[in-house]
Amino acid sequence: VQFVQYGGGLVQPTGFLRLSCAASGYAVVDRGISWFRQAPGKDRHWAACITYNEPLPFEHLTFYADSVKGRFTISMDKSRNTVHLQMSDLKPEDTAVYYCASDPVFGASCSEMSRRHASELGLWGQGTHVNVSS
C-alpha cells in the first residue's frame, strides 16, 4: 500500500491550492481517507475525511474540522483512485505539512479517524508543505 501526494507550495493569503493523494494497493472508493496537518512545532491534527455512504454506495460522505469547514473541500476521483483536498481562502494559520492517511482496520470510519491520535493510523502519505504567506 502506498499513498503518493501531489500539490502544495507557497500561496498568498486568500489564495487557493489543491492537494492530491494517489493510492495504490488500497481502494479508496470503499474506504475512508483523511487529511491531517501539522503546523510548525505543533501536533498533527485531523482536518477532513471522505468515506463511502453505506446505504448509498455510489455516494460519499465528507467531514471537516471546524477550522477548515467552508473553505476546504475533500473529493474523490474513483477512476484514478485519488483523493483531493481543494483549499480556498487560505490563511497564514493554514501553514502546515499536510498528510493523507487511512487505516486498514478502522479506515472506513471518518468518525474513528477524526477522534484518534494521528499515531494510531497506519497508512500515510509522504507529506506536502503548504506555506501561506504574503
C-alpha positions as CSV (number, residue, x, y, z in Angstrom):
1,V,0.0,0.0,0.0
2,Q,1.3,3.4,-0.9
3,F,-0.1,6.9,-0.8
4,V,1.7,9.5,-3.0
5,Q,0.9,13.1,-2.5
6,Y,1.0,16.0,-5.0
7,G,0.4,19.7,-4.9
8,G,1.2,22.2,-2.2
9,G,3.6,25.1,-2.2
10,L,3.6,28.8,-1.4
11,V,0.5,30.8,-1.7
12,Q,-0.7,34.3,-0.6
13,P,-3.4,34.7,2.0
14,T,-6.9,34.3,0.5
15,G,-5.4,32.2,-2.3
16,F,-6.1,28.6,-3.1
17,L,-4.3,25.3,-3.6
18,R,-5.2,21.7,-4.4
19,L,-3.6,18.7,-2.8
20,S,-3.9,15.2,-4.2
21,C,-3.3,11.8,-2.7
22,A,-3.0,8.9,-5.2
23,A,-3.4,5.5,-3.6
24,S,-2.0,2.2,-4.8
25,G,-2.8,-1.2,-3.3
26,Y,-5.7,0.4,-1.4
27,A,-9.2,1.0,-3.0
28,V,-10.2,4.5,-1.7
29,V,-13.7,4.1,-3.2
30,D,-14.7,1.7,-0.4
31,R,-12.5,3.0,2.3
32,G,-12.1,6.3,4.1
33,I,-9.3,8.8,3.5
34,S,-8.4,11.6,5.9
35,W,-6.2,14.7,5.6
36,F,-4.2,15.7,8.6
37,R,-2.0,18.7,9.0
38,Q,0.9,19.5,11.2
39,A,1.9,23.2,11.8
40,P,5.5,24.0,12.8
41,G,6.1,23.0,16.4
42,K,2.7,21.5,16.8
43,D,1.0,18.1,16.9
44,R,-0.6,16.5,13.8
45,H,-4.4,17.2,13.7
46,W,-7.2,15.8,11.6
47,A,-8.7,18.2,9.1
48,A,-11.0,16.4,6.7
49,C,-12.3,13.0,5.7
50,I,-14.2,11.3,2.9
51,T,-15.8,7.9,3.1
52,Y,-18.5,5.9,1.3
53,N,-22.1,6.2,2.3
54,E,-23.0,2.6,3.2
55,P,-26.7,2.8,2.4
56,L,-25.9,4.5,-0.9
57,P,-22.6,3.1,-2.0
58,F,-22.2,5.4,-5.0
59,E,-22.3,8.4,-2.8
60,H,-19.7,9.6,-0.3
61,L,-19.8,11.4,2.9
62,T,-17.4,14.2,3.8
63,F,-16.5,15.7,7.2
64,Y,-14.4,18.7,8.2
65,A,-12.8,20.2,11.2
66,D,-14.3,23.5,12.3
67,S,-11.1,25.3,11.4
68,V,-11.4,24.4,7.7
69,K,-15.2,24.0,7.2
70,G,-16.5,26.1,4.4
71,R,-13.0,26.7,2.9
72,F,-11.7,23.2,2.2
73,T,-13.4,20.6,0.1
74,I,-12.4,16.9,0.0
75,S,-13.3,14.9,-3.0
76,M,-12.6,11.6,-4.7
77,D,-11.7,10.6,-8.2
78,K,-12.6,7.0,-8.3
79,S,-11.2,6.3,-11.8
80,R,-7.7,7.4,-10.5
81,N,-8.1,6.0,-7.0
82,T,-7.2,9.5,-5.8
83,V,-8.5,11.9,-3.1
84,H,-8.2,15.6,-3.5
85,L,-8.2,18.4,-1.0
86,Q,-9.2,21.8,-2.5
87,M,-8.2,24.6,-0.2
88,S,-9.5,28.1,-0.7
89,D,-9.4,31.4,1.3
90,L,-6.2,30.2,2.8
91,K,-4.9,31.9,5.9
92,P,-1.4,32.0,7.4
93,E,-2.6,29.7,10.2
94,D,-3.2,27.0,7.5
95,T,0.6,26.8,7.0
96,A,1.5,23.2,7.8
97,V,2.7,19.9,6.4
98,Y,-0.4,18.1,5.1
99,Y,-0.7,14.3,5.1
100,C,-3.3,12.0,3.6
101,A,-3.9,9.0,5.8
102,S,-6.1,6.0,6.5
103,D,-6.0,2.7,8.4
104,P,-6.6,-0.9,7.3
105,V,-8.7,-1.7,10.4
106,F,-10.8,1.4,11.0
107,G,-10.1,3.5,8.0
108,A,-13.6,3.2,6.6
109,S,-14.9,5.3,9.5
110,C,-14.3,9.1,9.4
111,S,-15.6,9.2,13.0
112,E,-12.8,6.9,14.1
113,M,-10.1,8.7,12.2
114,S,-11.2,12.1,13.4
115,R,-11.1,11.2,17.1
116,R,-8.0,9.1,17.2
117,H,-4.5,10.5,17.6
118,A,-2.5,10.6,14.4
119,S,-0.1,8.0,15.7
120,E,-2.9,5.4,15.7
121,L,-3.3,5.5,11.9
122,G,-1.2,3.0,10.0
123,L,-1.2,4.4,6.4
124,W,0.3,7.7,5.5
125,G,1.4,9.8,2.5
126,Q,4.8,11.4,2.4
127,G,3.6,14.9,3.4
128,T,3.2,18.1,1.4
129,H,4.2,21.6,2.6
130,V,1.7,24.4,2.4
131,N,3.0,27.8,3.2
132,V,0.5,30.7,3.3
133,S,2.4,33.9,3.4
134,S,2.4,37.4,1.7
